[in-house]
Amino acid sequence: MDYKEAGVDVVAGRSFVEQIRDDVQSTQRPEVLGNLGGFAGCFQLPTGYREPVLVSGTDGVGTKLRIAHSVNQHHTVGIDLVAMCVNDILTTGAEPLFFLDYIATGKLEPNQLAQVVAGIAAGCRESGCALLGGETAEMPGFYGAGEYDLAGFCVGVVEKGDRLNGSQVDIGDIAIALPSQGVHSNGFSLVRKIIATQGYNWSDAIAELGGTLGEIFLTPTRIYVAPIRAALKAGLKIHGMAHITGGGLPENLPRCLNRGQSIRVDRQTWTIPPIFQWLARQGDVTETAMFDTFNMGVGFVVIVPPATVDKALAYFQTQGLAGWVMGEVIIGTGELVWG
């Protein structure tokens, strides 16, 4: 017997590394030291920081991967993986520096996983961070044929005096919502249950949604790094930020507040996108449960002083993000209040 007979193909593994080499190299920054293939990735801190603070984050894509497996489309989940990590560390004001991935699969299919890495590389290029390295684990008997799981790890840097930690947020500050581009990467256990219960297939075209269910639900998570980082560099005053992920607005928006604060949100300031309306109807899901599970059209929120609101809205408009005022910071005990 040998390792291949046990289900692990080391030759395919080497071929896979060569297949993804160009995608990985396309993400490199000047601070990257060394090349793909070493035991560890090395990255020199960028210059210009007086008191650099490293900021790290990790996340996955969750059961959205089941849809990718079903329709054999694997590029967008790689973008999701990067987005979930870089958007999180962005809330501190950090600049993403480098990213690492972990891919576990039952049987290594180089062409399939090369699509995943191409998506990861695309997300890294969009967010300006280097794909510094990763690990691909072939685990026969642990995952089914064609199945894989993903985890991502991102490290960024922020000037210590510029780090957003809630202390900058004041009573009366205004919350500006930035739109999501669909469900992003949360709530897919509920999505999949609704689809299965109603007897749909991922290949079914839904006219009101403008595509097949597979296409619609594999729309990747929007990456907010470039417009937010550009706004900060342009001197736009931002007191806090929230990435709207699992738990929706009620759980995530209060996380960027200071002590003794709550945030009042006016539900009438935006129209819920069709995809969420469709899910609510198909699954007979209450509005409360929808807001507790999904982003409901709000992917990211910035908290700004009142005097900065018009400037911020105009700036984000130039970046292709049609933001809107959704609420304000009030005295409270750390909860979201519907107003």
C-alpha positions, 0 to 999 in steps of 0.5 A, spaced: 500 500 500 501 507 499 499 514 500 495 514 494 491 508 495 489 510 502 486 516 498 491 522 498 495 524 492 501 528 493 502 528 485 496 532 485 498 536 490 504 538 487 500 540 481 495 544 484 501 548 487 503 550 480 496 551 478 495 556 483 502 560 483 500 565 478 494 567 482 498 567 488 503 572 485 498 576 482 497 579 490 504 580 492 505 587 495 512 590 496 513 587 503 512 580 502 519 576 503 520 570 499 516 566 494 510 560 494 512 554 497 516 555 503 514 553 510 512 560 512 510 566 509 514 572 511 512 580 511 515 586 513 511 591 516 510 597 511 513 604 513 510 610 515 507 607 522 509 610 528 506 606 533 503 600 528 498 595 531 497 589 528 489 587 527 487 580 526 481 576 524 479 569 521 472 566 518 469 561 514 464 561 508 459 556 512 454 552 509 454 557 503 459 552 500 454 547 499 451 551 494 458 551 490 458 544 491 451 543 488 452 547 482 460 546 481 461 554 481 467 555 486 470 562 484 465 566 488 466 563 495 473 564 495 472 572 494 467 571 500 472 568 504 477 574 504 471 579 504 469 576 511 475 577 514 478 583 511 471 587 512 472 585 520 478 588 521 477 594 517 472 596 522 478 598 527 480 602 521 486 597 519 489 596 512 489 589 510 496 586 509 496 579 508 491 573 508 492 566 509 487 560 507 486 553 509 482 548 504 480 541 507 477 536 502 476 529 501 479 528 494 484 534 491 481 536 485 486 541 482 481 544 477 476 545 482 480 548 488 484 552 483 477 556 482 477 557 489 484 560 490 483 564 484 477 567 487 481 568 494 486 572 489 481 576 486 479 578 493 486 579 496 487 584 490 481 588 491 482 589 498 490 590 497 492 584 501 497 579 499 495 572 499 501 570 503 500 562 504 496 557 506 494 549 507 491 544 503 489 538 507 486 532 503 482 528 508 479 522 505 473 519 509 472 525 512 469 529 507 465 526 501 467 526 494 467 533 491 466 537 498 471 542 501 471 547 507 474 553 507 477 558 513 481 564 512 486 568 516 487 576 515 492 580 518 492 588 518 495 594 521 493 601 524 496 606 527 495 606 535 492 613 535 487 612 529 484 605 532 477 605 532 475 601 538 468 605 540 471 610 545 470 615 539 463 614 538 459 620 541 451 621 543 448 624 536 453 621 531 449 619 525 449 611 522 450 611 515 448 604 511 452 602 505 448 597 501 450 589 501 450 585 494 445 580 497 445 575 502 453 575 503 455 569 507 450 568 513 444 565 514 445 559 509 442 554 513 436 557 513 436 559 506 438 551 504 432 549 509 427 554 505 429 552 498 429 544 500 422 545 504 419 548 498 422 543 493 426 548 489 433 546 485 439 551 485 438 551 477 431 554 478 430 561 474 426 566 479 424 571 474 423 576 480 430 575 482 433 576 475 437 569 475 437 562 477 437 561 485 444 558 484 447 564 481 443 569 486 445 566 492 452 565 490 453 572 489 459 574 493 460 578 499 461 585 498 468 588 500 468 595 503 476 596 504 478 600 498 472 605 499 473 606 506 480 606 506 480 611 501 475 615 505 480 615 511 486 617 507 482 623 504 480 625 512 473 623 512 472 623 520 469 616 522 468 614 529 466 607 528 464 602 523 460 595 523 460 589 519 453 586 518 454 579 518 451 573 523 446 576 527 444 581 522 443 589 525 441 587 532 447 583 534 453 587 530 451 594 529 451 595 537 458 592 537 462 599 535 458 603 540 461 606 547 459 605 554 452 608 555 450 608 548 445 605 544 443 606 536 436 608 534 435 605 527 429 608 522 427 602 519 423 606 514 429 609 511 430 603 506 427 598 502 428 591 503 432 588 497 427 583 493 432 577 495 430 578 502 423 579 501 422 572 497 426 568 502 421 571 507 415 569 503 417 562 501 419 560 508 414 564 512 419 567 516 417 573 521 421 580 520 424 579 527 427 573 525 429 575 518 433 581 521 436 577 526 439 572 521 440 576 515 443 583 513 437 585 510 440 590 505 445 593 509 452 590 509 456 595 512 455 601 517 459 607 518 458 612 524 460 619 523 459 626 527 453 630 524 457 635 521 460 630 516 454 626 514 453 630 507 460 629 505 460 622 507 454 621 503 457 624 497 464 621 498 461 614 498 456 616 492 463 617 488 465 610 490 459 607 487 456 606 494 449 609 495 449 610 502 443 613 506 442 615 513 439 610 517 439 612 525 443 615 530 447 614 537 443 615 543 443 614 550 442 607 552 445 600 554 448 597 548 442 595 544 439 597 537 432 600 538 427 601 532 425 608 531 
